[in-house]
Amino acid sequence: MHLTVYGFPNTRTLRVTWMLEEMGLDYDYQLIDLSKGESQSPAYLDINPAGKVPALKADGAYLTESAAIINFVAALKPERELVPDASPFRRAQYDQWCNFAIAELEQPLWTIGKNKFALPKAQRCEAIIPTAQWEFQRALDLLSRGLGEQSFILGEHFTAADILLAHTLFWGMAFKQDIAQENLQAYIGRLGVRPALAAARAKEQAAKGA
Ligand SMILES: N[C@@H](CCC(=O)N[C@@H](CS)C(=O)NCC(=O)O)C(=O)O
């Protein structure tokens, strides 16, 4: 299957490229330069009407939403078990943490980003930022309790839920949010040195430089 990622560095695109690298799959990286407004071009809006990255082309058809793309990529090599499916309960535990990443951990950061720089100036409300920071800290406490002493969120086996969670923690660090929990610091360190992550970062830098 021929895969093309549409993306831009320092965005949720890294979730998809990291996943592809973990899976050992080949893909092209098509840069959509957000700083030049390329996500709003008519050609890209045909791919993703939301005008956002990432998107994935798989044999001529398009997918959007980073979490959905990751699950699709996992299904291309189910033997890797990056999306556990041994039982409905195990799968639901995986979904639980993916949904937590998207709905609870990420949203306060996105609120900060939207109200600092992403929304048109007239739509920004800086007064919301302390509330979003407080919500992020509450979500960190929940994640810390869920992780406990495990290496990964579902135990000792790395899954795609770790990609969503760790990417969002990296994002929190980039936004200079305090992540004080020792187990989360260790988790960030453990995930941050995965060779697939380095390969994904190299791929996006190469696309940017091309
Ligand atoms: N829920 C979407 C969010 C996608 C999204 O908001 N992407 C950002 C970059 S991380 C974007 O393209 N922003 C450009 C814009 O909003 O114009 C996903 O997880 O894929």
PDBQT file of the ligand as one rigid body, heavy atoms in Angstrom, charges set to zero:
ROOT
HETATM    1  N1  LIG A 301      -8.017  16.534  16.006  1.00  0.00    +0.000 N 
HETATM    2  C1  LIG A 301      -7.064  16.745  14.963  1.00  0.00    +0.000 C 
HETATM    3  C2  LIG A 301      -6.412  18.107  15.197  1.00  0.00    +0.000 C 
HETATM    4  C3  LIG A 301      -5.583  18.544  13.998  1.00  0.00    +0.000 C 
HETATM    5  C4  LIG A 301      -5.009  19.935  14.235  1.00  0.00    +0.000 C 
HETATM    6  O1  LIG A 301      -5.594  20.784  14.920  1.00  0.00    +0.000 OA
HETATM    7  N2  LIG A 301      -3.828  20.163  13.648  1.00  0.00    +0.000 N 
HETATM    8  C5  LIG A 301      -3.149  21.439  13.797  1.00  0.00    +0.000 C 
HETATM    9  C6  LIG A 301      -1.646  21.210  13.923  1.00  0.00    +0.000 C 
HETATM   10  S1  LIG A 301      -1.255  20.199  15.324  1.00  0.00    +0.000 SA
HETATM   11  C7  LIG A 301      -3.357  22.271  12.558  1.00  0.00    +0.000 C 
HETATM   12  O2  LIG A 301      -3.293  21.763  11.453  1.00  0.00    +0.000 OA
HETATM   13  N3  LIG A 301      -3.575  23.565  12.734  1.00  0.00    +0.000 N 
HETATM   14  C8  LIG A 301      -3.686  24.469  11.636  1.00  0.00    +0.000 C 
HETATM   15  C9  LIG A 301      -4.920  25.294  11.736  1.00  0.00    +0.000 C 
HETATM   16  O3  LIG A 301      -5.716  25.094  12.673  1.00  0.00    +0.000 OA
HETATM   17  O4  LIG A 301      -5.074  26.136  10.857  1.00  0.00    +0.000 OA
HETATM   18  C10 LIG A 301      -6.034  15.602  14.930  1.00  0.00    +0.000 C 
HETATM   19  O5  LIG A 301      -5.773  15.017  15.993  1.00  0.00    +0.000 OA
HETATM   20  O6  LIG A 301      -5.525  15.267  13.856  1.00  0.00    +0.000 OA
ENDROOT
TORSDOF 0
